[in-house]
Amino acid sequence: MMLVRENCRLYNAPGTQVRHDCDVVFKFYLDESQKVLPQVCQRIGLQLSFVCDLHVININIQVALF
């Protein structure tokens, strides 16, 4: 998903409809990922282990760069 976002931002200028749509969809993806991730980690028995924590950190970094 990150590669899709990067390509969208690379090949579509700010202010274009495609870029706007990409940003909206990516924000939705981030918001939903943050809601679902703890449930996924718990379901597979990781209880927000190192792997899941890294995913949350990655999402937070992406939001900060957004």
A tleap script that builds the chain and sets N, CA, C and O, in Angstrom:
source leaprc.protein.ff14SB
mol = sequence {
  NMET MET LEU VAL ARG GLU ASN CYS ARG LEU
  TYR ASN ALA PRO GLY THR GLN VAL ARG HIE
  ASP CYS ASP VAL VAL PHE LYS PHE TYR LEU
  ASP GLU SER GLN LYS VAL LEU PRO GLN VAL
  CYS GLN ARG ILE GLY LEU GLN LEU SER PHE
  VAL CYS ASP LEU HIE VAL ILE ASN ILE ASN
  ILE GLN VAL ALA LEU CPHE
}
set mol.1.N position { 0.835 -1.197 0.000 }
set mol.1.CA position { 0.000 0.000 0.000 }
set mol.1.C position { 0.875 1.255 0.000 }
set mol.1.O position { 0.538 2.261 -0.625 }
set mol.2.N position { 1.996 1.181 0.705 }
set mol.2.CA position { 2.892 2.339 0.754 }
set mol.2.C position { 3.466 2.652 -0.630 }
set mol.2.O position { 3.631 3.819 -0.986 }
set mol.3.N position { 3.768 1.614 -1.404 }
set mol.3.CA position { 4.302 1.825 -2.747 }
set mol.3.C position { 3.250 2.474 -3.646 }
set mol.3.O position { 3.576 3.339 -4.459 }
set mol.4.N position { 2.013 2.067 -3.505 }
set mol.4.CA position { 0.927 2.675 -4.280 }
set mol.4.C position { 0.844 4.167 -3.956 }
set mol.4.O position { 0.731 5.007 -4.850 }
set mol.5.N position { 0.901 4.473 -2.675 }
set mol.5.CA position { 0.838 5.885 -2.255 }
set mol.5.C position { 2.023 6.673 -2.803 }
set mol.5.O position { 1.855 7.774 -3.327 }
set mol.6.N position { 3.212 6.110 -2.681 }
set mol.6.CA position { 4.400 6.806 -3.166 }
set mol.6.C position { 4.335 7.048 -4.669 }
set mol.6.O position { 4.683 8.131 -5.141 }
set mol.7.N position { 3.895 6.050 -5.415 }
set mol.7.CA position { 3.770 6.224 -6.861 }
set mol.7.C position { 2.721 7.267 -7.208 }
set mol.7.O position { 2.919 8.080 -8.111 }
set mol.8.N position { 1.622 7.243 -6.501 }
set mol.8.CA position { 0.572 8.233 -6.739 }
set mol.8.C position { 1.105 9.641 -6.506 }
set mol.8.O position { 0.852 10.545 -7.302 }
set mol.9.N position { 1.837 9.824 -5.420 }
set mol.9.CA position { 2.376 11.146 -5.098 }
set mol.9.C position { 3.506 11.537 -6.048 }
set mol.9.O position { 3.705 12.720 -6.324 }
set mol.10.N position { 4.234 10.563 -6.540 }
set mol.10.CA position { 5.340 10.834 -7.448 }
set mol.10.C position { 4.844 11.262 -8.829 }
set mol.10.O position { 5.399 12.181 -9.431 }
set mol.11.N position { 3.804 10.603 -9.327 }
set mol.11.CA position { 3.367 10.802 -10.706 }
set mol.11.C position { 2.155 11.716 -10.867 }
set mol.11.O position { 1.719 11.953 -11.993 }
set mol.12.N position { 1.605 12.230 -9.780 }
set mol.12.CA position { 0.436 13.114 -9.858 }
set mol.12.C position { 0.700 14.372 -9.046 }
set mol.12.O position { 0.982 14.304 -7.850 }
set mol.13.N position { 0.607 15.492 -9.690 }
set mol.13.CA position { 0.924 16.776 -9.062 }
set mol.13.C position { -0.078 17.127 -7.967 }
set mol.13.O position { -1.250 16.759 -8.050 }
set mol.14.N position { 0.388 17.842 -6.935 }
set mol.14.CA position { -0.539 18.324 -5.909 }
set mol.14.C position { -1.634 19.170 -6.553 }
set mol.14.O position { -1.387 19.935 -7.485 }
set mol.15.N position { -2.827 19.015 -6.040 }
set mol.15.CA position { -3.948 19.790 -6.550 }
set mol.15.C position { -4.751 19.071 -7.625 }
set mol.15.O position { -5.853 19.505 -7.960 }
set mol.16.N position { -4.221 17.979 -8.172 }
set mol.16.CA position { -4.986 17.230 -9.171 }
set mol.16.C position { -5.997 16.331 -8.475 }
set mol.16.O position { -5.828 15.976 -7.308 }
set mol.17.N position { -7.041 15.970 -9.194 }
set mol.17.CA position { -8.077 15.117 -8.623 }
set mol.17.C position { -7.520 13.741 -8.239 }
set mol.17.O position { -7.884 13.188 -7.201 }
set mol.18.N position { -6.641 13.198 -9.074 }
set mol.18.CA position { -6.063 11.887 -8.779 }
set mol.18.C position { -5.263 11.936 -7.485 }
set mol.18.O position { -5.378 11.040 -6.648 }
set mol.19.N position { -4.460 12.969 -7.317 }
set mol.19.CA position { -3.654 13.113 -6.096 }
set mol.19.C position { -4.550 13.269 -4.876 }
set mol.19.O position { -4.294 12.674 -3.829 }
set mol.20.N position { -5.593 14.063 -5.013 }
set mol.20.CA position { -6.543 14.260 -3.915 }
set mol.20.C position { -7.200 12.927 -3.533 }
set mol.20.O position { -7.285 12.578 -2.356 }
set mol.21.N position { -7.662 12.193 -4.548 }
set mol.21.CA position { -8.305 10.901 -4.293 }
set mol.21.C position { -7.342 9.935 -3.612 }
set mol.21.O position { -7.725 9.213 -2.691 }
set mol.22.N position { -6.104 9.925 -4.064 }
set mol.22.CA position { -5.081 9.072 -3.455 }
set mol.22.C position { -4.906 9.415 -1.976 }
set mol.22.O position { -4.855 8.522 -1.130 }
set mol.23.N position { -4.814 10.692 -1.672 }
set mol.23.CA position { -4.638 11.124 -0.279 }
set mol.23.C position { -5.826 10.733 0.586 }
set mol.23.O position { -5.656 10.308 1.729 }
set mol.24.N position { -7.022 10.877 0.045 }
set mol.24.CA position { -8.235 10.521 0.793 }
set mol.24.C position { -8.273 9.015 1.061 }
set mol.24.O position { -8.550 8.587 2.181 }
set mol.25.N position { -7.995 8.223 0.039 }
set mol.25.CA position { -8.014 6.762 0.202 }
set mol.25.C position { -6.925 6.320 1.169 }
set mol.25.O position { -7.157 5.441 1.999 }
set mol.26.N position { -5.742 6.916 1.075 }
set mol.26.CA position { -4.656 6.519 1.953 }
set mol.26.C position { -4.954 6.890 3.410 }
set mol.26.O position { -4.637 6.121 4.318 }
set mol.27.N position { -5.550 8.040 3.636 }
set mol.27.CA position { -5.925 8.421 5.006 }
set mol.27.C position { -6.935 7.417 5.570 }
set mol.27.O position { -6.840 7.020 6.731 }
set mol.28.N position { -7.894 7.015 4.746 }
set mol.28.CA position { -8.867 6.007 5.179 }
set mol.28.C position { -8.150 4.703 5.529 }
set mol.28.O position { -8.447 4.084 6.550 }
set mol.29.N position { -7.212 4.290 4.687 }
set mol.29.CA position { -6.432 3.070 4.940 }
set mol.29.C position { -5.697 3.163 6.274 }
set mol.29.O position { -5.721 2.218 7.063 }
set mol.30.N position { -5.047 4.292 6.529 }
set mol.30.CA position { -4.324 4.451 7.791 }
set mol.30.C position { -5.256 4.413 8.991 }
set mol.30.O position { -4.972 3.755 9.992 }
set mol.31.N position { -6.370 5.122 8.881 }
set mol.31.CA position { -7.332 5.150 9.988 }
set mol.31.C position { -7.861 3.743 10.289 }
set mol.31.O position { -7.927 3.337 11.450 }
set mol.32.N position { -8.230 3.015 9.261 }
set mol.32.CA position { -8.761 1.666 9.450 }
set mol.32.C position { -7.683 0.708 9.953 }
set mol.32.O position { -7.962 -0.157 10.784 }
set mol.33.N position { -6.468 0.857 9.461 }
set mol.33.CA position { -5.365 -0.003 9.917 }
set mol.33.C position { -5.139 0.164 11.411 }
set mol.33.O position { -4.930 -0.818 12.124 }
set mol.34.N position { -5.179 1.389 11.881 }
set mol.34.CA position { -4.947 1.623 13.303 }
set mol.34.C position { -6.068 1.044 14.160 }
set mol.34.O position { -5.832 0.645 15.300 }
set mol.35.N position { -7.275 0.996 13.626 }
set mol.35.CA position { -8.388 0.422 14.367 }
set mol.35.C position { -8.306 -1.105 14.420 }
set mol.35.O position { -8.609 -1.715 15.445 }
set mol.36.N position { -7.898 -1.707 13.320 }
set mol.36.CA position { -7.947 -3.159 13.170 }
set mol.36.C position { -6.698 -3.851 13.703 }
set mol.36.O position { -6.781 -4.986 14.173 }
set mol.37.N position { -5.561 -3.201 13.640 }
set mol.37.CA position { -4.298 -3.853 13.983 }
set mol.37.C position { -4.285 -4.513 15.362 }
set mol.37.O position { -3.851 -5.660 15.466 }
set mol.38.N position { -4.739 -3.848 16.420 }
set mol.38.CA position { -4.724 -4.527 17.735 }
set mol.38.C position { -5.552 -5.811 17.745 }
set mol.38.O position { -5.170 -6.792 18.384 }
set mol.39.N position { -6.679 -5.806 17.044 }
set mol.39.CA position { -7.523 -7.001 16.982 }
set mol.39.C position { -6.817 -8.122 16.222 }
set mol.39.O position { -6.887 -9.283 16.625 }
set mol.40.N position { -6.143 -7.785 15.138 }
set mol.40.CA position { -5.423 -8.780 14.354 }
set mol.40.C position { -4.296 -9.379 15.188 }
set mol.40.O position { -4.129 -10.598 15.221 }
set mol.41.N position { -3.534 -8.541 15.851 }
set mol.41.CA position { -2.424 -9.029 16.681 }
set mol.41.C position { -2.928 -9.940 17.787 }
set mol.41.O position { -2.333 -10.981 18.064 }
set mol.42.N position { -4.014 -9.549 18.411 }
set mol.42.CA position { -4.572 -10.367 19.484 }
set mol.42.C position { -5.077 -11.703 18.933 }
set mol.42.O position { -4.874 -12.750 19.549 }
set mol.43.N position { -5.719 -11.664 17.798 }
set mol.43.CA position { -6.287 -12.881 17.215 }
set mol.43.C position { -5.195 -13.893 16.859 }
set mol.43.O position { -5.383 -15.099 17.015 }
set mol.44.N position { -4.062 -13.396 16.386 }
set mol.44.CA position { -2.996 -14.335 16.031 }
set mol.44.C position { -2.041 -14.575 17.190 }
set mol.44.O position { -1.027 -15.256 17.036 }
set mol.45.N position { -2.367 -14.011 18.356 }
set mol.45.CA position { -1.623 -14.316 19.562 }
set mol.45.C position { -0.395 -13.468 19.801 }
set mol.45.O position { 0.492 -13.867 20.556 }
set mol.46.N position { -0.325 -12.315 19.179 }
set mol.46.CA position { 0.867 -11.493 19.355 }
set mol.46.C position { 0.710 -10.414 20.423 }
set mol.46.O position { 1.707 -9.865 20.893 }
set mol.47.N position { -0.495 -10.110 20.804 }
set mol.47.CA position { -0.753 -9.110 21.846 }
set mol.47.C position { 0.078 -7.842 21.634 }
set mol.47.O position { 0.761 -7.385 22.550 }
set mol.48.N position { 0.022 -7.292 20.462 }
set mol.48.CA position { 0.778 -6.090 20.103 }
set mol.48.C position { 2.272 -6.286 20.348 }
set mol.48.O position { 2.937 -5.455 20.965 }
set mol.49.N position { 2.760 -7.380 19.859 }
set mol.49.CA position { 4.183 -7.694 20.000 }
set mol.49.C position { 5.024 -6.766 19.143 }
set mol.49.O position { 4.522 -5.812 18.550 }
set mol.50.N position { 6.299 -7.061 19.092 }
set mol.50.CA position { 7.260 -6.247 18.350 }
set mol.50.C position { 6.817 -6.008 16.912 }
set mol.50.O position { 6.904 -4.883 16.418 }
set mol.51.N position { 6.344 -7.050 16.235 }
set mol.51.CA position { 5.928 -6.911 14.834 }
set mol.51.C position { 4.771 -5.940 14.719 }
set mol.51.O position { 4.792 -5.052 13.867 }
set mol.52.N position { 3.780 -6.093 15.547 }
set mol.52.CA position { 2.619 -5.200 15.484 }
set mol.52.C position { 2.992 -3.787 15.909 }
set mol.52.O position { 2.491 -2.820 15.336 }
set mol.53.N position { 3.853 -3.653 16.895 }
set mol.53.CA position { 4.298 -2.331 17.312 }
set mol.53.C position { 5.024 -1.623 16.175 }
set mol.53.O position { 4.854 -0.419 15.981 }
set mol.54.N position { 5.827 -2.360 15.429 }
set mol.54.CA position { 6.522 -1.759 14.291 }
set mol.54.C position { 5.538 -1.279 13.246 }
set mol.54.O position { 5.740 -0.224 12.644 }
set mol.55.N position { 4.472 -2.039 13.021 }
set mol.55.CA position { 3.463 -1.616 12.048 }
set mol.55.C position { 2.797 -0.317 12.497 }
set mol.55.O position { 2.583 0.585 11.687 }
set mol.56.N position { 2.471 -0.220 13.780 }
set mol.56.CA position { 1.859 1.005 14.309 }
set mol.56.C position { 2.838 2.166 14.180 }
set mol.56.O position { 2.440 3.267 13.802 }
set mol.57.N position { 4.106 1.937 14.488 }
set mol.57.CA position { 5.112 2.993 14.342 }
set mol.57.C position { 5.191 3.425 12.883 }
set mol.57.O position { 5.253 4.620 12.597 }
set mol.58.N position { 5.190 2.478 11.967 }
set mol.58.CA position { 5.235 2.789 10.547 }
set mol.58.C position { 4.030 3.629 10.136 }
set mol.58.O position { 4.177 4.600 9.393 }
set mol.59.N position { 2.849 3.267 10.610 }
set mol.59.CA position { 1.650 4.050 10.296 }
set mol.59.C position { 1.787 5.455 10.857 }
set mol.59.O position { 1.461 6.425 10.173 }
set mol.60.N position { 2.260 5.582 12.083 }
set mol.60.CA position { 2.400 6.906 12.697 }
set mol.60.C position { 3.401 7.761 11.930 }
set mol.60.O position { 3.195 8.965 11.777 }
set mol.61.N position { 4.470 7.162 11.450 }
set mol.61.CA position { 5.447 7.903 10.657 }
set mol.61.C position { 4.804 8.350 9.352 }
set mol.61.O position { 4.988 9.491 8.929 }
set mol.62.N position { 4.057 7.466 8.716 }
set mol.62.CA position { 3.398 7.828 7.449 }
set mol.62.C position { 2.403 8.954 7.654 }
set mol.62.O position { 2.307 9.848 6.814 }
set mol.63.N position { 1.662 8.930 8.751 }
set mol.63.CA position { 0.718 10.009 9.042 }
set mol.63.C position { 1.466 11.322 9.248 }
set mol.63.O position { 1.032 12.369 8.769 }
set mol.64.N position { 2.581 11.267 9.954 }
set mol.64.CA position { 3.363 12.479 10.195 }
set mol.64.C position { 3.894 13.066 8.887 }
set mol.64.O position { 3.997 14.284 8.740 }
set mol.65.N position { 4.228 12.187 7.942 }
set mol.65.CA position { 4.741 12.646 6.650 }
set mol.65.C position { 3.627 13.088 5.716 }
set mol.65.O position { 3.878 13.795 4.740 }
set mol.66.N position { 2.409 12.680 6.004 }
set mol.66.CA position { 1.256 12.966 5.160 }
set mol.66.C position { 1.110 14.453 5.098 }
set mol.66.O position { 0.200 14.957 4.440 }
savepdb mol mol.pdb
quit
